[in-house]
């Protein structure tokens, strides 16, 4: 029994240590995702439903409300899609591409009341972690690098806005790869030796 309590205390300490550096919104996002990922039901009566207020880290593509499926007189809400799923669908190959995905998510996929058209380094660090994408060694220059790659425009005060190139990258050109992206180089033809040049038989 004591061993079980000790494990619970260790788990609580781990969770608090991980959440303490984050903002209030980021903490809510992480907790919401963990609850949904683990399949934990909210406490209440058998007929009670989980809170329906959307959180920034869990939503449907294109910002649509969660779809409901009616079975008799009971409505069931389909689980919203997390940014990690968007990352898995788009398959970013670099921090620059992941930055574009984060900005696209916040501008076009997040719930209406929580959308934002500009992003900061803090957004990158928060959503890279939530999406389980490796953090760059120099997170502070991630957006600048993505801007240099052509995906963002700087708007001042450390904020960046996804431009048309970045939008088209996420919306239409990801995931990358597939046949035809890398063209094989033409093989070099070996020069054949001219006939009749060999040593003549004596």
DRENVEXPA-459841 format. One record per residue: residue number from 0; residue in one letter; y, x, z of N, C-alpha, C in turn. Coordinates in steps of 0.02 Angstrom, whole numbers. Last residue first. Example, Ala and Ser with C-alpha at 12.3 -4.5 7.8 and 13.67 -1.06 7.14 Angstrom:
BEGIN
fivo | rolo | nyy | nxx | nzz | cayy | caxx | cazz | cyy | cxx | czz
1 | S | -112 | 642 | 354 | -53 | 684 | 357 | 2 | 645 | 394 $
0 | A | -284 | 660 | 390 | -225 | 615 | 390 | -165 | 660 | 390 $
//
This chain:
BEGIN
fivo | rolo | nyy | nxx | nzz | cayy | caxx | cazz | cyy | cxx | czz
201 | X | -596 | 2504 | -4237 | -606 | 2562 | -4282 | -670 | 2554 | -4320 $
200 | X | -496 | 2360 | -4219 | -561 | 2392 | -4210 | -569 | 2448 | -4260 $
199 | X | -330 | 2369 | -4158 | -376 | 2355 | -4212 | -442 | 2394 | -4202 $
198 | X | -261 | 2294 | -4017 | -286 | 2355 | -4048 | -337 | 2338 | -4101 $
197 | X | -151 | 2152 | -4057 | -197 | 2191 | -4016 | -221 | 2253 | -4052 $
196 | X | -79 | 2073 | -4134 | -44 | 2132 | -4108 | -90 | 2176 | -4066 $
195 | X | -135 | 1956 | -4175 | -138 | 2013 | -4222 | -105 | 2076 | -4197 $
194 | X | -19 | 1842 | -4101 | -85 | 1859 | -4126 | -81 | 1919 | -4173 $
193 | X | 86 | 1865 | -3962 | 78 | 1857 | -4035 | 9 | 1880 | -4057 $
192 | X | 51 | 1780 | -3811 | 56 | 1844 | -3847 | 45 | 1834 | -3921 $
191 | X | 153 | 1649 | -3752 | 88 | 1672 | -3778 | 98 | 1736 | -3818 $
190 | X | 240 | 1628 | -3606 | 244 | 1650 | -3675 | 176 | 1677 | -3697 $
189 | X | 225 | 1483 | -3511 | 208 | 1554 | -3519 | 208 | 1573 | -3593 $
188 | X | 353 | 1377 | -3463 | 299 | 1391 | -3510 | 287 | 1466 | -3515 $
187 | X | 384 | 1309 | -3309 | 400 | 1363 | -3355 | 340 | 1377 | -3400 $
186 | X | 409 | 1136 | -3284 | 368 | 1195 | -3277 | 386 | 1246 | -3330 $
185 | X | 555 | 1063 | -3221 | 510 | 1074 | -3278 | 472 | 1139 | -3270 $
184 | X | 547 | 998 | -3055 | 576 | 1045 | -3103 | 528 | 1055 | -3162 $
183 | X | 551 | 827 | -3015 | 515 | 890 | -3017 | 545 | 934 | -3071 $
182 | X | 672 | 746 | -2923 | 642 | 759 | -2988 | 608 | 827 | -2987 $
181 | X | 673 | 638 | -2798 | 671 | 710 | -2811 | 635 | 721 | -2878 $
180 | X | 671 | 500 | -2824 | 729 | 530 | -2791 | 731 | 605 | -2804 $
179 | X | 556 | 454 | -2883 | 614 | 463 | -2926 | 672 | 496 | -2893 $
178 | X | 490 | 356 | -2755 | 481 | 391 | -2818 | 545 | 397 | -2856 $
177 | X | 560 | 382 | -2590 | 528 | 343 | -2643 | 524 | 384 | -2706 $
176 | X | 719 | 396 | -2505 | 653 | 418 | -2525 | 624 | 374 | -2578 $
175 | X | 796 | 297 | -2374 | 796 | 341 | -2432 | 725 | 360 | -2450 $
174 | X | 800 | 124 | -2326 | 781 | 194 | -2316 | 782 | 233 | -2381 $
173 | X | 963 | 131 | -2397 | 916 | 154 | -2346 | 861 | 101 | -2338 $
172 | X | 1058 | 78 | -2481 | 1024 | 140 | -2501 | 977 | 169 | -2448 $
171 | X | 1121 | -39 | -2432 | 1086 | -40 | -2497 | 1044 | 22 | -2513 $
170 | X | 1174 | -24 | -2303 | 1156 | -91 | -2327 | 1111 | -88 | -2389 $
169 | X | 1199 | 114 | -2286 | 1155 | 77 | -2240 | 1129 | 13 | -2271 $
168 | X | 1279 | 146 | -2400 | 1222 | 187 | -2381 | 1173 | 147 | -2338 $
167 | X | 1380 | 53 | -2396 | 1331 | 48 | -2450 | 1269 | 89 | -2435 $
166 | X | 1449 | 103 | -2282 | 1420 | 36 | -2283 | 1366 | 29 | -2335 $
165 | X | 1488 | 231 | -2325 | 1443 | 224 | -2269 | 1410 | 155 | -2266 $
164 | X | 1574 | 192 | -2430 | 1516 | 235 | -2443 | 1465 | 229 | -2388 $
163 | X | 1671 | 116 | -2364 | 1628 | 84 | -2414 | 1566 | 126 | -2429 $
162 | X | 1669 | 175 | -2191 | 1700 | 158 | -2254 | 1650 | 128 | -2303 $
161 | X | 1683 | 146 | -2021 | 1636 | 152 | -2076 | 1670 | 131 | -2141 $
160 | X | 1804 | 233 | -1929 | 1785 | 170 | -1960 | 1738 | 183 | -2018 $
159 | X | 1833 | 307 | -1769 | 1816 | 312 | -1839 | 1792 | 244 | -1865 $
158 | X | 1936 | 379 | -1642 | 1900 | 323 | -1670 | 1890 | 332 | -1745 $
157 | X | 2020 | 471 | -1583 | 1949 | 482 | -1578 | 1906 | 426 | -1605 $
156 | X | 2148 | 429 | -1619 | 2126 | 421 | -1550 | 2050 | 428 | -1542 $
155 | X | 2115 | 379 | -1792 | 2156 | 405 | -1737 | 2126 | 390 | -1669 $
154 | X | 2030 | 349 | -1893 | 2086 | 302 | -1882 | 2129 | 322 | -1823 $
153 | X | 1937 | 424 | -2022 | 1967 | 431 | -1955 | 2026 | 384 | -1950 $
152 | X | 1801 | 351 | -2105 | 1872 | 368 | -2108 | 1898 | 373 | -2037 $
151 | X | 1634 | 400 | -2153 | 1684 | 371 | -2108 | 1754 | 391 | -2129 $
150 | X | 1551 | 464 | -2245 | 1532 | 398 | -2222 | 1585 | 362 | -2181 $
149 | X | 1566 | 596 | -2288 | 1593 | 543 | -2330 | 1580 | 473 | -2306 $
148 | X | 1539 | 705 | -2213 | 1486 | 685 | -2261 | 1508 | 627 | -2305 $
147 | X | 1646 | 704 | -2130 | 1645 | 755 | -2182 | 1591 | 741 | -2234 $
146 | X | 1602 | 600 | -2048 | 1662 | 591 | -2089 | 1663 | 641 | -2146 $
145 | X | 1497 | 662 | -1986 | 1482 | 605 | -2028 | 1542 | 588 | -2073 $
144 | X | 1569 | 758 | -1914 | 1522 | 780 | -1966 | 1505 | 723 | -2014 $
143 | X | 1638 | 673 | -1830 | 1676 | 715 | -1876 | 1631 | 740 | -1932 $
142 | X | 1532 | 619 | -1758 | 1571 | 575 | -1802 | 1612 | 616 | -1852 $
141 | X | 1488 | 736 | -1690 | 1443 | 698 | -1734 | 1483 | 655 | -1783 $
140 | X | 1548 | 812 | -1598 | 1570 | 822 | -1667 | 1529 | 781 | -1717 $
139 | X | 1490 | 779 | -1480 | 1562 | 766 | -1486 | 1587 | 775 | -1558 $
138 | X | 1360 | 821 | -1481 | 1372 | 750 | -1493 | 1446 | 736 | -1507 $
137 | X | 1281 | 946 | -1519 | 1353 | 939 | -1512 | 1372 | 866 | -1528 $
136 | X | 1147 | 918 | -1532 | 1168 | 965 | -1481 | 1242 | 960 | -1468 $
135 | X | 1113 | 740 | -1551 | 1131 | 806 | -1578 | 1152 | 852 | -1521 $
134 | X | 973 | 651 | -1488 | 1044 | 666 | -1483 | 1059 | 735 | -1513 $
133 | X | 853 | 559 | -1580 | 871 | 621 | -1546 | 947 | 634 | -1546 $
132 | X | 844 | 387 | -1543 | 855 | 437 | -1595 | 879 | 501 | -1561 $
131 | X | 827 | 268 | -1471 | 779 | 323 | -1466 | 783 | 371 | -1525 $
130 | X | 923 | 174 | -1463 | 880 | 172 | -1522 | 826 | 226 | -1522 $
129 | X | 985 | 217 | -1347 | 951 | 152 | -1347 | 903 | 147 | -1406 $
128 | X | 1039 | 340 | -1390 | 990 | 338 | -1335 | 950 | 273 | -1337 $
127 | X | 1127 | 299 | -1489 | 1074 | 348 | -1506 | 1019 | 344 | -1454 $
126 | X | 1211 | 220 | -1412 | 1164 | 187 | -1457 | 1112 | 235 | -1486 $
125 | X | 1282 | 316 | -1332 | 1248 | 258 | -1303 | 1194 | 231 | -1349 $
124 | X | 1333 | 409 | -1425 | 1288 | 432 | -1372 | 1248 | 373 | -1343 $
123 | X | 1414 | 324 | -1503 | 1360 | 361 | -1534 | 1309 | 382 | -1481 $
122 | X | 1507 | 276 | -1411 | 1462 | 229 | -1445 | 1402 | 266 | -1474 $
121 | X | 1571 | 397 | -1380 | 1534 | 362 | -1328 | 1485 | 311 | -1358 $
120 | X | 1636 | 425 | -1499 | 1581 | 468 | -1478 | 1539 | 435 | -1425 $
119 | X | 1667 | 263 | -1573 | 1687 | 324 | -1540 | 1625 | 366 | -1524 $
118 | X | 1716 | 149 | -1705 | 1668 | 177 | -1657 | 1695 | 243 | -1630 $
117 | X | 1778 | -9 | -1763 | 1784 | 62 | -1755 | 1735 | 86 | -1701 $
116 | X | 1753 | -143 | -1760 | 1757 | -112 | -1826 | 1765 | -36 | -1822 $
115 | X | 1638 | -236 | -1665 | 1696 | -192 | -1667 | 1694 | -154 | -1733 $
114 | X | 1570 | -381 | -1581 | 1576 | -336 | -1638 | 1640 | -294 | -1633 $
113 | X | 1554 | -476 | -1487 | 1546 | -407 | -1465 | 1551 | -357 | -1523 $
112 | X | 1554 | -604 | -1535 | 1603 | -586 | -1484 | 1602 | -513 | -1463 $
111 | X | 1443 | -603 | -1626 | 1512 | -611 | -1649 | 1563 | -586 | -1598 $
110 | X | 1320 | -474 | -1597 | 1347 | -542 | -1588 | 1421 | -545 | -1603 $
109 | X | 1294 | -350 | -1729 | 1302 | -369 | -1659 | 1329 | -441 | -1655 $
108 | X | 1307 | -328 | -1866 | 1245 | -355 | -1840 | 1252 | -381 | -1769 $
107 | X | 1428 | -269 | -1906 | 1401 | -324 | -1945 | 1340 | -359 | -1915 $
106 | X | 1475 | -169 | -1819 | 1523 | -205 | -1860 | 1494 | -269 | -1891 $
105 | X | 1364 | -115 | -1756 | 1418 | -142 | -1714 | 1467 | -184 | -1755 $
104 | X | 1288 | -75 | -1869 | 1261 | -123 | -1819 | 1317 | -155 | -1780 $
103 | X | 1372 | 19 | -1928 | 1354 | -41 | -1965 | 1329 | -95 | -1917 $
102 | X | 1372 | 117 | -1827 | 1435 | 84 | -1846 | 1422 | 19 | -1883 $
101 | X | 1235 | 151 | -1829 | 1266 | 126 | -1768 | 1330 | 87 | -1785 $
100 | X | 1223 | 199 | -1961 | 1184 | 140 | -1940 | 1215 | 109 | -1878 $
99 | X | 1305 | 311 | -1958 | 1323 | 256 | -2002 | 1286 | 192 | -1982 $
98 | X | 1230 | 388 | -1869 | 1298 | 367 | -1851 | 1321 | 309 | -1893 $
97 | X | 1118 | 412 | -1947 | 1111 | 370 | -1888 | 1179 | 346 | -1864 $
96 | X | 1173 | 499 | -2041 | 1149 | 433 | -2063 | 1140 | 386 | -2004 $
95 | X | 1204 | 607 | -1956 | 1256 | 575 | -1996 | 1235 | 505 | -2018 $
94 | X | 1082 | 645 | -1907 | 1129 | 615 | -1860 | 1186 | 580 | -1898 $
93 | X | 954 | 599 | -2028 | 1001 | 645 | -1997 | 1045 | 607 | -1949 $
92 | X | 879 | 502 | -2083 | 851 | 570 | -2086 | 897 | 621 | -2053 $
91 | X | 836 | 335 | -2037 | 886 | 387 | -2047 | 855 | 456 | -2042 $
90 | X | 762 | 205 | -2068 | 734 | 273 | -2067 | 786 | 327 | -2081 $
89 | X | 779 | 68 | -2070 | 821 | 109 | -2114 | 799 | 181 | -2119 $
88 | X | 686 | 21 | -1977 | 686 | -6 | -2045 | 724 | 40 | -2094 $
87 | X | 719 | 90 | -1862 | 652 | 99 | -1890 | 648 | 73 | -1962 $
86 | X | 849 | 41 | -1841 | 838 | 112 | -1855 | 770 | 124 | -1888 $
85 | X | 817 | -91 | -1814 | 858 | -76 | -1872 | 850 | -3 | -1891 $
84 | X | 747 | -70 | -1695 | 711 | -97 | -1754 | 750 | -84 | -1818 $
83 | X | 848 | -26 | -1614 | 793 | 19 | -1628 | 753 | -5 | -1688 $
82 | X | 926 | -136 | -1598 | 951 | -84 | -1644 | 896 | -33 | -1659 $
81 | X | 816 | -279 | -1600 | 854 | -227 | -1566 | 876 | -174 | -1616 $
80 | X | 816 | -452 | -1630 | 799 | -385 | -1655 | 845 | -334 | -1622 $
79 | X | 761 | -581 | -1514 | 810 | -547 | -1558 | 788 | -477 | -1575 $
78 | X | 624 | -692 | -1521 | 653 | -633 | -1490 | 701 | -599 | -1537 $
77 | X | 661 | -865 | -1543 | 629 | -804 | -1568 | 662 | -743 | -1538 $
76 | X | 645 | -989 | -1424 | 692 | -944 | -1456 | 656 | -881 | -1478 $
75 | X | 577 | -1148 | -1437 | 566 | -1080 | -1418 | 612 | -1035 | -1458 $
74 | X | 586 | -1311 | -1375 | 614 | -1262 | -1421 | 602 | -1192 | -1394 $
73 | X | 487 | -1456 | -1362 | 506 | -1392 | -1332 | 530 | -1344 | -1386 $
72 | X | 432 | -1567 | -1414 | 498 | -1576 | -1383 | 525 | -1510 | -1355 $
71 | X | 353 | -1491 | -1545 | 356 | -1553 | -1507 | 426 | -1563 | -1480 $
70 | X | 429 | -1350 | -1565 | 360 | -1371 | -1559 | 358 | -1433 | -1515 $
69 | X | 545 | -1265 | -1661 | 533 | -1325 | -1622 | 459 | -1342 | -1624 $
68 | X | 620 | -1114 | -1648 | 563 | -1147 | -1676 | 546 | -1206 | -1632 $
67 | X | 773 | -1034 | -1688 | 734 | -1075 | -1642 | 678 | -1109 | -1680 $
66 | X | 843 | -871 | -1707 | 813 | -930 | -1737 | 771 | -967 | -1686 $
65 | X | 995 | -814 | -1642 | 922 | -812 | -1638 | 893 | -877 | -1664 $
64 | X | 1124 | -800 | -1766 | 1099 | -821 | -1701 | 1024 | -821 | -1702 $
63 | X | 1159 | -655 | -1862 | 1140 | -724 | -1858 | 1115 | -739 | -1788 $
62 | X | 1199 | -525 | -1893 | 1235 | -560 | -1842 | 1216 | -633 | -1835 $
61 | X | 1117 | -460 | -1982 | 1174 | -494 | -2010 | 1210 | -537 | -1958 $
60 | X | 974 | -475 | -1873 | 1010 | -445 | -1929 | 1065 | -490 | -1955 $
59 | X | 1000 | -519 | -1697 | 966 | -527 | -1761 | 1006 | -493 | -1816 $
58 | X | 996 | -412 | -1550 | 1023 | -465 | -1591 | 985 | -468 | -1657 $
57 | X | 1034 | -308 | -1424 | 979 | -351 | -1448 | 1009 | -409 | -1487 $
56 | X | 1139 | -239 | -1372 | 1083 | -200 | -1398 | 1027 | -242 | -1426 $
55 | X | 1237 | -329 | -1323 | 1250 | -288 | -1382 | 1191 | -253 | -1411 $
54 | X | 1168 | -494 | -1292 | 1190 | -429 | -1269 | 1196 | -382 | -1328 $
53 | X | 1198 | -672 | -1279 | 1177 | -612 | -1316 | 1204 | -549 | -1284 $
52 | X | 1135 | -789 | -1165 | 1194 | -751 | -1186 | 1173 | -687 | -1219 $
51 | X | 1027 | -859 | -1119 | 1036 | -856 | -1192 | 1096 | -816 | -1214 $
50 | X | 908 | -819 | -994 | 978 | -827 | -1014 | 987 | -816 | -1088 $
49 | X | 748 | -901 | -1015 | 789 | -842 | -1003 | 861 | -854 | -1024 $
48 | X | 719 | -1066 | -945 | 721 | -1021 | -1002 | 761 | -960 | -985 $
47 | X | 608 | -1164 | -843 | 670 | -1127 | -853 | 663 | -1080 | -911 $
46 | X | 490 | -1226 | -816 | 528 | -1253 | -872 | 591 | -1214 | -886 $
45 | X | 444 | -1162 | -704 | 404 | -1157 | -765 | 443 | -1180 | -826 $
44 | X | 586 | -1085 | -624 | 534 | -1134 | -630 | 499 | -1127 | -696 $
43 | X | 605 | -905 | -605 | 629 | -974 | -607 | 572 | -1022 | -612 $
42 | X | 637 | -744 | -678 | 613 | -786 | -622 | 644 | -855 | -628 $
41 | X | 594 | -702 | -846 | 644 | -711 | -794 | 617 | -757 | -740 $
40 | X | 456 | -599 | -891 | 487 | -665 | -890 | 538 | -668 | -833 $
39 | X | 435 | -453 | -986 | 445 | -481 | -920 | 482 | -548 | -926 $
38 | X | 400 | -372 | -1093 | 375 | -440 | -1091 | 383 | -473 | -1024 $
37 | X | 453 | -249 | -1113 | 396 | -252 | -1067 | 367 | -323 | -1061 $
36 | X | 560 | -279 | -1196 | 507 | -235 | -1221 | 444 | -240 | -1178 $
35 | X | 642 | -357 | -1114 | 611 | -387 | -1173 | 552 | -345 | -1197 $
34 | X | 678 | -263 | -1018 | 646 | -325 | -998 | 609 | -357 | -1056 $
33 | X | 740 | -164 | -1097 | 680 | -148 | -1058 | 642 | -211 | -1038 $
32 | X | 851 | -234 | -1148 | 799 | -211 | -1193 | 734 | -196 | -1156 $
31 | X | 923 | -259 | -1031 | 899 | -315 | -1072 | 842 | -294 | -1118 $
30 | X | 951 | -129 | -989 | 909 | -172 | -948 | 881 | -230 | -988 $
29 | X | 1032 | -84 | -1096 | 970 | -49 | -1080 | 923 | -94 | -1040 $
28 | X | 1139 | -176 | -1091 | 1099 | -168 | -1152 | 1032 | -137 | -1136 $
27 | X | 1192 | -153 | -964 | 1164 | -219 | -981 | 1119 | -215 | -1042 $
26 | X | 1237 | -22 | -983 | 1185 | -36 | -933 | 1151 | -103 | -947 $
25 | X | 1336 | -40 | -1079 | 1276 | -1 | -1096 | 1219 | -14 | -1047 $
24 | X | 1429 | -112 | -1005 | 1399 | -142 | -1063 | 1335 | -107 | -1083 $
23 | X | 1463 | -17 | -906 | 1433 | -81 | -886 | 1397 | -114 | -945 $
22 | X | 1414 | 150 | -960 | 1462 | 97 | -947 | 1426 | 32 | -929 $
21 | X | 1312 | 276 | -875 | 1329 | 231 | -930 | 1382 | 180 | -910 $
20 | X | 1269 | 350 | -767 | 1322 | 379 | -809 | 1347 | 331 | -864 $
19 | X | 1170 | 259 | -708 | 1234 | 274 | -675 | 1287 | 303 | -721 $
18 | X | 1047 | 250 | -771 | 1099 | 200 | -787 | 1167 | 219 | -761 $
17 | X | 968 | 353 | -722 | 978 | 348 | -795 | 1036 | 302 | -812 $
16 | X | 969 | 330 | -586 | 995 | 394 | -611 | 1010 | 391 | -685 $
15 | X | 907 | 204 | -582 | 976 | 211 | -561 | 1007 | 276 | -588 $
14 | X | 777 | 239 | -627 | 818 | 192 | -665 | 892 | 199 | -647 $
13 | X | 737 | 327 | -525 | 740 | 350 | -594 | 785 | 306 | -636 $
12 | X | 739 | 245 | -413 | 783 | 304 | -415 | 791 | 329 | -487 $
11 | X | 639 | 154 | -450 | 708 | 131 | -440 | 757 | 189 | -444 $
10 | X | 528 | 238 | -451 | 549 | 205 | -513 | 621 | 182 | -508 $
9 | X | 521 | 273 | -317 | 533 | 325 | -367 | 557 | 295 | -432 $
8 | X | 493 | 147 | -263 | 555 | 181 | -245 | 572 | 235 | -295 $
7 | X | 367 | 123 | -320 | 423 | 78 | -336 | 490 | 112 | -320 $
6 | X | 294 | 226 | -262 | 303 | 226 | -335 | 360 | 180 | -355 $
5 | X | 299 | 185 | -128 | 330 | 249 | -148 | 342 | 252 | -223 $
4 | X | 224 | 69 | -136 | 295 | 64 | -119 | 331 | 128 | -139 $
3 | X | 97 | 122 | -166 | 130 | 77 | -213 | 204 | 71 | -200 $
2 | X | 74 | 195 | -50 | 79 | 230 | -113 | 114 | 187 | -166 $
1 | X | 61 | 96 | 45 | 120 | 140 | 49 | 130 | 177 | -17 $
0 | X | -60 | 42 | 0 | 0 | 0 | 0 | 63 | 44 | 0 $
//
